[in-house]
């Protein structure tokens, strides 16, 4: 399992939320889509997650630096299961 940290949250017009989690080096990402309503009823979003390495993709090269900075900040300030 690999620790990943919340680095981006995007809402779309269809009521979906795309959560992007990244490794602390910013090079690998895990994306999860949820119904916006589930965020309210499901207890929120956690600062981090443990995911199987096979569930990780490569980060867009233009986003690596930003994702690394945000993942490192989240890891320093939160436990994986903290609600953010």
Secondary structure by P-SEA (a helix, b strand, c coil): cbbbbbcccccccccbbbbbbbccccccbbbbbbcaaaaaaacccccbbbbccccccccccccaaaaaaaaaaaaacccccccc
